[in-house]
Amino acid sequence: MAKGKDVRIRVILECASCVRNGINKELPGISRYITQKSRHNTPNRLELRKFCRYCRTHTIHGEIKK
């Protein structure tokens, strides 16, 4: 079996509102999460509602390129 054809791949989720609003001056940074997804079940980009510690609320985190 080839190593590049794994079913589960690692993805990075980034807060959409932090990127849109720029970096917060009080707490600099962008909220990111690392998770895994199935290549066969979800071929499209993943979007989940996660807690952003910089926005201090639950926001949509979208998949980004590595």
All heavy atoms as a GROMACS GRO file, in nm:
protein
  539
    1MET      N    1   0.084  -0.118   0.000
    1MET     CA    2   0.000   0.000   0.000
    1MET      C    3   0.088   0.125   0.000
    1MET      O    4   0.187   0.133   0.072
    1MET     CB    5  -0.090   0.000   0.123
    1MET     CG    6  -0.186   0.115   0.119
    1MET     SD    7  -0.266   0.156   0.271
    1MET     CE    8  -0.391   0.039   0.293
    2ALA      N    9   0.053   0.221  -0.083
    2ALA     CA   10   0.130   0.344  -0.093
    2ALA      C   11   0.103   0.434   0.028
    2ALA      O   12  -0.008   0.441   0.079
    2ALA     CB   13   0.093   0.417  -0.221
    3LYS      N   14   0.206   0.506   0.070
    3LYS     CA   15   0.190   0.592   0.188
    3LYS      C   16   0.111   0.718   0.157
    3LYS      O   17   0.047   0.774   0.243
    3LYS     CB   18   0.327   0.631   0.242
    3LYS     CG   19   0.399   0.518   0.310
    3LYS     CD   20   0.517   0.570   0.386
    3LYS     CE   21   0.576   0.456   0.465
    3LYS     NZ   22   0.659   0.501   0.572
    4GLY      N   23   0.111   0.767   0.034
    4GLY     CA   24   0.042   0.891  -0.001
    4GLY      C   25  -0.108   0.876  -0.017
    4GLY      O   26  -0.178   0.973  -0.033
    5LYS      N   27  -0.161   0.756  -0.013
    5LYS     CA   28  -0.303   0.733  -0.037
    5LYS      C   29  -0.378   0.698   0.091
    5LYS      O   30  -0.470   0.617   0.089
    5LYS     CB   31  -0.321   0.619  -0.139
    5LYS     CG   32  -0.261   0.649  -0.272
    5LYS     CD   33  -0.336   0.760  -0.341
    5LYS     CE   34  -0.276   0.787  -0.478
    5LYS     NZ   35  -0.344   0.890  -0.549
    6ASP      N   36  -0.341   0.755   0.203
    6ASP     CA   37  -0.410   0.729   0.330
    6ASP      C   38  -0.553   0.780   0.323
    6ASP      O   39  -0.581   0.882   0.260
    6ASP     CB   40  -0.338   0.796   0.446
    6ASP     CG   41  -0.202   0.733   0.472
    6ASP    OD1   42  -0.185   0.615   0.437
    6ASP    OD2   43  -0.116   0.801   0.528
    7VAL      N   44  -0.644   0.710   0.391
    7VAL     CA   45  -0.784   0.750   0.390
    7VAL      C   46  -0.806   0.872   0.479
    7VAL      O   47  -0.875   0.966   0.442
    7VAL     CB   48  -0.872   0.632   0.437
    7VAL    CG1   49  -1.016   0.675   0.447
    7VAL    CG2   50  -0.859   0.515   0.342
    8ARG      N   51  -0.744   0.874   0.598
    8ARG     CA   52  -0.762   0.987   0.690
    8ARG      C   53  -0.642   1.081   0.676
    8ARG      O   54  -0.528   1.040   0.681
    8ARG     CB   55  -0.774   0.937   0.833
    8ARG     CG   56  -0.897   0.847   0.848
    8ARG     CD   57  -0.945   0.833   0.988
    8ARG     NE   58  -0.989   0.955   1.050
    8ARG     CZ   59  -1.110   1.011   1.034
    8ARG    NH1   60  -1.195   0.956   0.953
    8ARG    NH2   61  -1.142   1.119   1.098
    9ILE      N   62  -0.673   1.209   0.657
    9ILE     CA   63  -0.568   1.309   0.642
    9ILE      C   64  -0.581   1.415   0.750
    9ILE      O   65  -0.687   1.438   0.805
    9ILE     CB   66  -0.572   1.375   0.502
    9ILE    CG1   67  -0.709   1.438   0.476
    9ILE    CG2   68  -0.539   1.276   0.394
    9ILE    CD1   69  -0.716   1.519   0.349
   10ARG      N   70  -0.470   1.479   0.781
   10ARG     CA   71  -0.466   1.584   0.882
   10ARG      C   72  -0.498   1.718   0.818
   10ARG      O   73  -0.444   1.751   0.712
   10ARG     CB   74  -0.327   1.588   0.943
   10ARG     CG   75  -0.308   1.692   1.047
   10ARG     CD   76  -0.167   1.693   1.094
   10ARG     NE   77  -0.162   1.628   1.222
   10ARG     CZ   78  -0.052   1.599   1.288
   10ARG    NH1   79   0.064   1.624   1.233
   10ARG    NH2   80  -0.056   1.544   1.405
   11VAL      N   81  -0.588   1.795   0.880
   11VAL     CA   82  -0.627   1.926   0.828
   11VAL      C   83  -0.614   2.031   0.938
   11VAL      O   84  -0.619   1.999   1.057
   11VAL     CB   85  -0.770   1.927   0.772
   11VAL    CG1   86  -0.781   1.836   0.652
   11VAL    CG2   87  -0.871   1.888   0.876
   12ILE      N   88  -0.598   2.156   0.897
   12ILE     CA   89  -0.589   2.268   0.991
   12ILE      C   90  -0.713   2.354   0.972
   12ILE      O   91  -0.747   2.393   0.861
   12ILE     CB   92  -0.462   2.351   0.964
   12ILE    CG1   93  -0.338   2.263   0.981
   12ILE    CG2   94  -0.458   2.471   1.058
   12ILE    CD1   95  -0.210   2.331   0.938
   13LEU      N   96  -0.781   2.384   1.084
   13LEU     CA   97  -0.899   2.470   1.082
   13LEU      C   98  -0.860   2.606   1.139
   13LEU      O   99  -0.797   2.614   1.244
   13LEU     CB  100  -1.012   2.409   1.165
   13LEU     CG  101  -1.058   2.270   1.125
   13LEU    CD1  102  -1.162   2.219   1.225
   13LEU    CD2  103  -1.115   2.270   0.986
   14GLU      N  104  -0.900   2.714   1.071
   14GLU     CA  105  -0.865   2.849   1.113
   14GLU      C  106  -0.991   2.933   1.127
   14GLU      O  107  -1.083   2.922   1.048
   14GLU     CB  108  -0.773   2.910   1.007
   14GLU     CG  109  -0.720   3.045   1.042
   14GLU     CD  110  -0.621   3.094   0.939
   14GLU    OE1  111  -0.664   3.130   0.829
   14GLU    OE2  112  -0.501   3.093   0.970
   15CYS      N  113  -0.994   3.018   1.229
   15CYS     CA  114  -1.110   3.103   1.256
   15CYS      C  115  -1.133   3.200   1.141
   15CYS      O  116  -1.042   3.273   1.101
   15CYS     CB  117  -1.090   3.180   1.386
   15CYS     SG  118  -1.228   3.287   1.429
   16ALA      N  119  -1.255   3.200   1.089
   16ALA     CA  120  -1.288   3.286   0.975
   16ALA      C  121  -1.303   3.432   1.016
   16ALA      O  122  -1.266   3.522   0.940
   16ALA     CB  123  -1.417   3.237   0.910
   17SER      N  124  -1.355   3.460   1.136
   17SER     CA  125  -1.376   3.599   1.176
   17SER      C  126  -1.245   3.667   1.216
   17SER      O  127  -1.229   3.787   1.194
   17SER     CB  128  -1.477   3.607   1.289
   17SER     OG  129  -1.427   3.546   1.404
   18CYS      N  130  -1.149   3.596   1.271
   18CYS     CA  131  -1.019   3.655   1.305
   18CYS      C  132  -0.945   3.695   1.178
   18CYS      O  133  -0.883   3.800   1.172
   18CYS     CB  134  -0.933   3.557   1.383
   18CYS     SG  135  -0.980   3.533   1.553
   19VAL      N  136  -0.953   3.610   1.075
   19VAL     CA  137  -0.887   3.641   0.949
   19VAL      C  138  -0.952   3.760   0.883
   19VAL      O  139  -0.886   3.848   0.829
   19VAL     CB  140  -0.893   3.518   0.856
   19VAL    CG1  141  -0.837   3.551   0.719
   19VAL    CG2  142  -0.818   3.402   0.917
   20ARG      N  143  -1.085   3.767   0.887
   20ARG     CA  144  -1.159   3.875   0.823
   20ARG      C  145  -1.134   4.008   0.893
   20ARG      O  146  -1.118   4.111   0.829
   20ARG     CB  147  -1.309   3.843   0.826
   20ARG     CG  148  -1.385   3.909   0.718
   20ARG     CD  149  -1.529   3.866   0.708
   20ARG     NE  150  -1.557   3.730   0.744
   20ARG     CZ  151  -1.636   3.693   0.845
   20ARG    NH1  152  -1.697   3.782   0.917
   20ARG    NH2  153  -1.656   3.566   0.871
   21ASN      N  154  -1.132   4.008   1.027
   21ASN     CA  155  -1.118   4.132   1.103
   21ASN      C  156  -0.973   4.174   1.124
   21ASN      O  157  -0.947   4.280   1.177
   21ASN     CB  158  -1.184   4.118   1.240
   21ASN     CG  159  -1.333   4.100   1.229
   21ASN    OD1  160  -1.394   4.141   1.132
   21ASN    ND2  161  -1.392   4.036   1.328
   22GLY      N  162  -0.879   4.092   1.087
   22GLY     CA  163  -0.739   4.123   1.114
   22GLY      C  164  -0.704   4.076   1.254
   22GLY      O  165  -0.784   4.016   1.324
   23ILE      N  166  -0.585   4.103   1.297
   23ILE     CA  167  -0.540   4.058   1.428
   23ILE      C  168  -0.589   4.152   1.536
   23ILE      O  169  -0.579   4.274   1.524
   23ILE     CB  170  -0.387   4.046   1.430
   23ILE    CG1  171  -0.342   3.943   1.327
   23ILE    CG2  172  -0.337   4.010   1.568
   23ILE    CD1  173  -0.194   3.933   1.310
   24ASN      N  174  -0.646   4.093   1.643
   24ASN     CA  175  -0.695   4.171   1.756
   24ASN      C  176  -0.576   4.234   1.828
   24ASN      O  177  -0.476   4.169   1.852
   24ASN     CB  178  -0.773   4.077   1.850
   24ASN     CG  179  -0.846   4.154   1.956
   24ASN    OD1  180  -0.827   4.273   1.973
   24ASN    ND2  181  -0.930   4.085   2.029
   25LYS      N  182  -0.585   4.361   1.864
   25LYS     CA  183  -0.473   4.430   1.926
   25LYS      C  184  -0.449   4.386   2.069
   25LYS      O  185  -0.337   4.386   2.117
   25LYS     CB  186  -0.495   4.581   1.919
   25LYS     CG  187  -0.493   4.632   1.777
   25LYS     CD  188  -0.516   4.780   1.769
   25LYS     CE  189  -0.515   4.824   1.624
   25LYS     NZ  190  -0.549   4.963   1.607
   26GLU      N  191  -0.554   4.346   2.141
   26GLU     CA  192  -0.537   4.304   2.280
   26GLU      C  193  -0.472   4.166   2.288
   26GLU      O  194  -0.382   4.144   2.366
   26GLU     CB  195  -0.673   4.301   2.350
   26GLU     CG  196  -0.738   4.436   2.361
   26GLU     CD  197  -0.881   4.427   2.410
   26GLU    OE1  198  -0.927   4.315   2.438
   26GLU    OE2  199  -0.945   4.532   2.420
   27LEU      N  200  -0.521   4.072   2.208
   27LEU     CA  201  -0.468   3.937   2.206
   27LEU      C  202  -0.426   3.902   2.063
   27LEU      O  203  -0.507   3.856   1.985
   27LEU     CB  204  -0.573   3.837   2.254
   27LEU     CG  205  -0.621   3.854   2.397
   27LEU    CD1  206  -0.740   3.766   2.425
   27LEU    CD2  207  -0.509   3.821   2.494
   28PRO      N  208  -0.301   3.924   2.026
   28PRO     CA  209  -0.261   3.899   1.889
   28PRO      C  210  -0.258   3.750   1.858
   28PRO      O  211  -0.212   3.669   1.938
   28PRO     CB  212  -0.120   3.958   1.880
   28PRO     CG  213  -0.070   3.956   2.020
   28PRO     CD  214  -0.190   3.974   2.108
   29GLY      N  215  -0.312   3.715   1.743
   29GLY     CA  216  -0.310   3.576   1.700
   29GLY      C  217  -0.438   3.535   1.632
   29GLY      O  218  -0.536   3.609   1.630
   30ILE      N  219  -0.435   3.417   1.571
   30ILE     CA  220  -0.550   3.361   1.503
   30ILE      C  221  -0.572   3.221   1.559
   30ILE      O  222  -0.479   3.143   1.571
   30ILE     CB  223  -0.528   3.356   1.351
   30ILE    CG1  224  -0.513   3.497   1.296
   30ILE    CG2  225  -0.640   3.283   1.280
   30ILE    CD1  226  -0.474   3.503   1.151
   31SER      N  227  -0.696   3.191   1.593
   31SER     CA  228  -0.730   3.060   1.650
   31SER      C  229  -0.720   2.953   1.543
   31SER      O  230  -0.776   2.966   1.434
   31SER     CB  231  -0.872   3.065   1.706
   31SER     OG  232  -0.911   2.938   1.751
   32ARG      N  233  -0.646   2.845   1.573
   32ARG     CA  234  -0.632   2.732   1.481
   32ARG      C  235  -0.647   2.601   1.557
   32ARG      O  236  -0.606   2.589   1.672
   32ARG     CB  237  -0.495   2.734   1.414
   32ARG     CG  238  -0.481   2.846   1.315
   32ARG     CD  239  -0.358   2.834   1.234
   32ARG     NE  240  -0.356   2.937   1.131
   32ARG     CZ  241  -0.246   2.984   1.077
   32ARG    NH1  242  -0.130   2.939   1.115
   32ARG    NH2  243  -0.254   3.076   0.984
   33TYR      N  244  -0.708   2.505   1.491
   33TYR     CA  245  -0.724   2.370   1.544
   33TYR      C  246  -0.669   2.272   1.442
   33TYR      O  247  -0.678   2.296   1.321
   33TYR     CB  248  -0.872   2.337   1.566
   33TYR     CG  249  -0.935   2.403   1.686
   33TYR    CD1  250  -0.999   2.526   1.673
   33TYR    CD2  251  -0.930   2.343   1.810
   33TYR    CE1  252  -1.058   2.587   1.782
   33TYR    CE2  253  -0.989   2.404   1.920
   33TYR     CZ  254  -1.052   2.526   1.906
   33TYR     OH  255  -1.109   2.585   2.014
   34ILE      N  256  -0.615   2.160   1.488
   34ILE     CA  257  -0.570   2.052   1.402
   34ILE      C  258  -0.660   1.932   1.426
   34ILE      O  259  -0.685   1.895   1.540
   34ILE     CB  260  -0.424   2.014   1.431
   34ILE    CG1  261  -0.333   2.133   1.401
   34ILE    CG2  262  -0.382   1.895   1.346
   34ILE    CD1  263  -0.188   2.109   1.440
   35THR      N  264  -0.712   1.873   1.317
   35THR     CA  265  -0.801   1.759   1.327
   35THR      C  266  -0.777   1.668   1.208
   35THR      O  267  -0.691   1.696   1.124
   35THR     CB  268  -0.948   1.803   1.335
   35THR    OG1  269  -1.030   1.690   1.360
   35THR    CG2  270  -0.993   1.872   1.209
   36GLN      N  271  -0.852   1.560   1.200
   36GLN     CA  272  -0.842   1.467   1.089
   36GLN      C  273  -0.977   1.455   1.020
   36GLN      O  274  -1.080   1.474   1.082
   36GLN     CB  275  -0.800   1.328   1.136
   36GLN     CG  276  -0.660   1.322   1.188
   36GLN     CD  277  -0.624   1.182   1.232
   36GLN    OE1  278  -0.710   1.096   1.247
   36GLN    NE2  279  -0.496   1.160   1.252
   37LYS      N  280  -0.973   1.424   0.890
   37LYS     CA  281  -1.097   1.401   0.817
   37LYS      C  282  -1.075   1.285   0.721
   37LYS      O  283  -0.962   1.254   0.683
   37LYS     CB  284  -1.144   1.525   0.743
   37LYS     CG  285  -1.070   1.555   0.616
   37LYS     CD  286  -1.136   1.666   0.540
   37LYS     CE  287  -1.070   1.683   0.404
   37LYS     NZ  288  -1.138   1.782   0.323
   38SER      N  289  -1.184   1.222   0.683
   38SER     CA  290  -1.179   1.113   0.587
   38SER      C  291  -1.178   1.170   0.446
   38SER      O  292  -1.264   1.251   0.410
   38SER     CB  293  -1.299   1.020   0.606
   38SER     OG  294  -1.303   0.924   0.503
   39ARG      N  295  -1.084   1.126   0.368
   39ARG     CA  296  -1.072   1.175   0.231
   39ARG      C  297  -1.190   1.130   0.145
   39ARG      O  298  -1.236   1.203   0.059
   39ARG     CB  299  -0.943   1.122   0.171
   39ARG     CG  300  -0.908   1.178   0.037
   39ARG     CD  301  -0.785   1.111  -0.018
   39ARG     NE  302  -0.675   1.115   0.075
   39ARG     CZ  303  -0.557   1.172   0.052
   39ARG    NH1  304  -0.536   1.228  -0.064
   39ARG    NH2  305  -0.462   1.171   0.140
   40HIS      N  306  -1.244   1.010   0.173
   40HIS     CA  307  -1.354   0.956   0.093
   40HIS      C  308  -1.489   1.015   0.133
   40HIS      O  309  -1.571   1.046   0.047
   40HIS     CB  310  -1.359   0.804   0.105
   40HIS     CG  311  -1.235   0.737   0.055
   40HIS    ND1  312  -1.193   0.746  -0.076
   40HIS    CD2  313  -1.141   0.662   0.119
   40HIS    CE1  314  -1.081   0.678  -0.090
   40HIS    NE2  315  -1.046   0.627   0.027
   41ASN      N  316  -1.515   1.032   0.262
   41ASN     CA  317  -1.646   1.080   0.308
   41ASN      C  318  -1.664   1.231   0.293
   41ASN      O  319  -1.774   1.279   0.271
   41ASN     CB  320  -1.670   1.041   0.453
   41ASN     CG  321  -1.681   0.891   0.470
   41ASN    OD1  322  -1.712   0.820   0.376
   41ASN    ND2  323  -1.653   0.844   0.590
   42THR      N  324  -1.558   1.308   0.310
   42THR     CA  325  -1.566   1.454   0.298
   42THR      C  326  -1.457   1.504   0.204
   42THR      O  327  -1.353   1.550   0.249
   42THR     CB  328  -1.549   1.523   0.435
   42THR    OG1  329  -1.459   1.447   0.514
   42THR    CG2  330  -1.676   1.547   0.505
   43PRO      N  331  -1.481   1.499   0.072
   43PRO     CA  332  -1.380   1.548  -0.022
   43PRO      C  333  -1.372   1.701  -0.026
   43PRO      O  334  -1.270   1.756  -0.064
   43PRO     CB  335  -1.426   1.491  -0.157
   43PRO     CG  336  -1.572   1.473  -0.141
   43PRO     CD  337  -1.595   1.440   0.004
   44ASN      N  338  -1.479   1.770   0.015
   44ASN     CA  339  -1.481   1.917   0.014
   44ASN      C  340  -1.412   1.972   0.139
   44ASN      O  341  -1.379   1.898   0.231
   44ASN     CB  342  -1.624   1.968   0.009
   44ASN     CG  343  -1.695   1.923  -0.116
   44ASN    OD1  344  -1.632   1.900  -0.220
   44ASN    ND2  345  -1.825   1.906  -0.106
   45ARG      N  346  -1.396   2.103   0.141
   45ARG     CA  347  -1.333   2.167   0.259
   45ARG      C  348  -1.425   2.157   0.380
   45ARG      O  349  -1.546   2.173   0.369
   45ARG     CB  350  -1.302   2.313   0.230
   45ARG     CG  351  -1.189   2.328   0.132
   45ARG     CD  352  -1.144   2.472   0.129
   45ARG     NE  353  -1.034   2.485   0.036
   45ARG     CZ  354  -0.906   2.492   0.076
   45ARG    NH1  355  -0.876   2.488   0.203
   45ARG    NH2  356  -0.812   2.505  -0.012
   46LEU      N  357  -1.366   2.136   0.495
   46LEU     CA  358  -1.439   2.115   0.619
   46LEU      C  359  -1.461   2.249   0.689
   46LEU      O  360  -1.371   2.334   0.692
   46LEU     CB  361  -1.357   2.021   0.708
   46LEU     CG  362  -1.419   1.966   0.833
   46LEU    CD1  363  -1.538   1.876   0.796
   46LEU    CD2  364  -1.317   1.883   0.909
   47GLU      N  365  -1.581   2.269   0.746
   47GLU     CA  366  -1.612   2.388   0.827
   47GLU      C  367  -1.684   2.343   0.952
   47GLU      O  368  -1.785   2.273   0.944
   47GLU     CB  369  -1.701   2.485   0.750
   47GLU     CG  370  -1.629   2.562   0.643
   47GLU     CD  371  -1.715   2.670   0.580
   47GLU    OE1  372  -1.838   2.667   0.603
   47GLU    OE2  373  -1.660   2.756   0.512
   48LEU      N  374  -1.631   2.382   1.069
   48LEU     CA  375  -1.690   2.344   1.197
   48LEU      C  376  -1.702   2.467   1.285
   48LEU      O  377  -1.622   2.561   1.274
   48LEU     CB  378  -1.604   2.240   1.269
   48LEU     CG  379  -1.586   2.105   1.201
   48LEU    CD1  380  -1.483   2.023   1.278
   48LEU    CD2  381  -1.717   2.032   1.195
   49ARG      N  382  -1.802   2.466   1.374
   49ARG     CA  383  -1.813   2.573   1.474
   49ARG      C  384  -1.730   2.533   1.595
   49ARG      O  385  -1.757   2.433   1.659
   49ARG     CB  386  -1.958   2.592   1.515
   49ARG     CG  387  -2.039   2.667   1.410
   49ARG     CD  388  -2.181   2.691   1.453
   49ARG     NE  389  -2.193   2.754   1.583
   49ARG     CZ  390  -2.199   2.886   1.604
   49ARG    NH1  391  -2.197   2.967   1.503
   49ARG    NH2  392  -2.211   2.934   1.726
   50LYS      N  393  -1.624   2.611   1.621
   50LYS     CA  394  -1.534   2.584   1.733
   50LYS      C  395  -1.520   2.713   1.815
   50LYS      O  396  -1.553   2.821   1.769
   50LYS     CB  397  -1.396   2.542   1.681
   50LYS     CG  398  -1.395   2.424   1.587
   50LYS     CD  399  -1.418   2.296   1.658
   50LYS     CE  400  -1.288   2.239   1.702
   50LYS     NZ  401  -1.300   2.116   1.775
   51PHE      N  402  -1.466   2.700   1.936
   51PHE     CA  403  -1.447   2.816   2.023
   51PHE      C  404  -1.317   2.887   1.984
   51PHE      O  405  -1.211   2.826   1.974
   51PHE     CB  406  -1.441   2.774   2.169
   51PHE     CG  407  -1.426   2.890   2.262
   51PHE    CD1  408  -1.534   2.970   2.291
   51PHE    CD2  409  -1.305   2.919   2.320
   51PHE    CE1  410  -1.522   3.079   2.377
   51PHE    CE2  411  -1.290   3.027   2.405
   51PHE     CZ  412  -1.399   3.107   2.434
   52CYS      N  413  -1.327   3.017   1.962
   52CYS     CA  414  -1.210   3.100   1.934
   52CYS      C  415  -1.177   3.178   2.061
   52CYS      O  416  -1.259   3.256   2.109
   52CYS     CB  417  -1.240   3.196   1.818
   52CYS     SG  418  -1.103   3.308   1.784
   53ARG      N  419  -1.058   3.158   2.112
   53ARG     CA  420  -1.022   3.226   2.238
   53ARG      C  421  -0.991   3.373   2.216
   53ARG      O  422  -0.994   3.452   2.309
   53ARG     CB  423  -0.906   3.156   2.305
   53ARG     CG  424  -0.778   3.158   2.227
   53ARG     CD  425  -0.671   3.083   2.300
   53ARG     NE  426  -0.545   3.096   2.228
   53ARG     CZ  427  -0.432   3.050   2.271
   53ARG    NH1  428  -0.426   2.987   2.384
   53ARG    NH2  429  -0.322   3.066   2.201
   54TYR      N  430  -0.963   3.414   2.093
   54TYR     CA  431  -0.936   3.554   2.066
   54TYR      C  432  -1.065   3.634   2.048
   54TYR      O  433  -1.075   3.747   2.091
   54TYR     CB  434  -0.846   3.568   1.943
   54TYR     CG  435  -0.715   3.497   1.963
   54TYR    CD1  436  -0.685   3.381   1.893
   54TYR    CD2  437  -0.621   3.544   2.053
   54TYR    CE1  438  -0.566   3.314   1.912
   54TYR    CE2  439  -0.501   3.478   2.074
   54TYR     CZ  440  -0.474   3.363   2.002
   54TYR     OH  441  -0.356   3.297   2.023
   55CYS      N  442  -1.165   3.573   1.982
   55CYS     CA  443  -1.296   3.637   1.967
   55CYS      C  444  -1.383   3.615   2.092
   55CYS      O  445  -1.482   3.685   2.110
   55CYS     CB  446  -1.370   3.579   1.847
   55CYS     SG  447  -1.285   3.602   1.691
   56ARG      N  448  -1.348   3.517   2.172
   56ARG     CA  449  -1.420   3.477   2.293
   56ARG      C  450  -1.564   3.434   2.263
   56ARG      O  451  -1.656   3.467   2.338
   56ARG     CB  452  -1.418   3.588   2.396
   56ARG     CG  453  -1.280   3.616   2.450
   56ARG     CD  454  -1.286   3.713   2.566
   56ARG     NE  455  -1.152   3.740   2.614
   56ARG     CZ  456  -1.090   3.856   2.599
   56ARG    NH1  457  -1.149   3.955   2.538
   56ARG    NH2  458  -0.969   3.872   2.646
   57THR      N  459  -1.582   3.362   2.153
   57THR     CA  460  -1.714   3.312   2.115
   57THR      C  461  -1.696   3.194   2.020
   57THR      O  462  -1.586   3.168   1.972
   57THR     CB  463  -1.798   3.423   2.048
   57THR    OG1  464  -1.925   3.372   2.019
   57THR    CG2  465  -1.733   3.474   1.923
   58HIS      N  466  -1.804   3.122   1.995
   58HIS     CA  467  -1.801   3.012   1.899
   58HIS      C  468  -1.817   3.070   1.759
   58HIS      O  469  -1.913   3.141   1.732
   58HIS     CB  470  -1.912   2.911   1.927
   58HIS     CG  471  -1.882   2.824   2.044
   58HIS    ND1  472  -1.905   2.863   2.174
   58HIS    CD2  473  -1.830   2.699   2.049
   58HIS    CE1  474  -1.869   2.766   2.255
   58HIS    NE2  475  -1.822   2.665   2.182
   59THR      N  476  -1.721   3.042   1.671
   59THR     CA  477  -1.723   3.092   1.535
   59THR      C  478  -1.698   2.976   1.439
   59THR      O  479  -1.661   2.867   1.479
   59THR     CB  480  -1.614   3.199   1.513
   59THR    OG1  481  -1.488   3.141   1.544
   59THR    CG2  482  -1.638   3.320   1.600
   60ILE      N  483  -1.715   3.005   1.311
   60ILE     CA  484  -1.689   2.904   1.209
   60ILE      C  485  -1.539   2.898   1.180
   60ILE      O  486  -1.477   3.002   1.154
   60ILE     CB  487  -1.768   2.936   1.080
   60ILE    CG1  488  -1.916   2.924   1.108
   60ILE    CG2  489  -1.726   2.843   0.967
   60ILE    CD1  490  -2.005   2.957   0.991
   61HIS      N  491  -1.485   2.779   1.188
   61HIS     CA  492  -1.345   2.754   1.156
   61HIS      C  493  -1.342   2.674   1.026
   61HIS      O  494  -1.405   2.569   1.017
   61HIS     CB  495  -1.276   2.676   1.267
   61HIS     CG  496  -1.244   2.758   1.387
   61HIS    ND1  497  -1.340   2.816   1.466
   61HIS    CD2  498  -1.124   2.794   1.440
   61HIS    CE1  499  -1.281   2.881   1.564
   61HIS    NE2  500  -1.151   2.869   1.550
   62GLY      N  501  -1.271   2.725   0.928
   62GLY     CA  502  -1.264   2.661   0.798
   62GLY      C  503  -1.128   2.600   0.772
   62GLY      O  504  -1.026   2.642   0.826
   63GLU      N  505  -1.127   2.500   0.685
   63GLU     CA  506  -1.004   2.430   0.650
   63GLU      C  507  -0.916   2.520   0.564
   63GLU      O  508  -0.963   2.589   0.474
   63GLU     CB  509  -1.040   2.304   0.573
   63GLU     CG  510  -0.925   2.219   0.533
   63GLU     CD  511  -0.965   2.094   0.459
   63GLU    OE1  512  -1.080   2.050   0.474
   63GLU    OE2  513  -0.881   2.041   0.386
   64ILE      N  514  -0.784   2.519   0.591
   64ILE     CA  515  -0.689   2.597   0.514
   64ILE      C  516  -0.584   2.503   0.456
   64ILE      O  517  -0.574   2.387   0.496
   64ILE     CB  518  -0.620   2.706   0.598
   64ILE    CG1  519  -0.542   2.644   0.713
   64ILE    CG2  520  -0.719   2.807   0.648
   64ILE    CD1  521  -0.450   2.742   0.784
   65LYS      N  522  -0.505   2.554   0.361
   65LYS     CA  523  -0.396   2.475   0.305
   65LYS      C  524  -0.283   2.467   0.404
   65LYS      O  525  -0.266   2.553   0.491
   65LYS     CB  526  -0.342   2.542   0.178
   65LYS     CG  527  -0.435   2.534   0.061
   65LYS     CD  528  -0.363   2.594  -0.060
   65LYS     CE  529  -0.450   2.589  -0.182
   65LYS     NZ  530  -0.380   2.649  -0.298
   66LYS      N  531  -0.202   2.365   0.393
   66LYS     CA  532  -0.086   2.349   0.481
   66LYS      C  533   0.030   2.431   0.432
   66LYS      O  534   0.045   2.461   0.320
   66LYS     CB  535  -0.044   2.203   0.488
   66LYS     CG  536  -0.141   2.120   0.566
   66LYS     CD  537  -0.089   1.982   0.581
   66LYS     CE  538  -0.188   1.900   0.660
   66LYS     NZ  539  -0.147   1.766   0.680
   0.00000   0.00000   0.00000
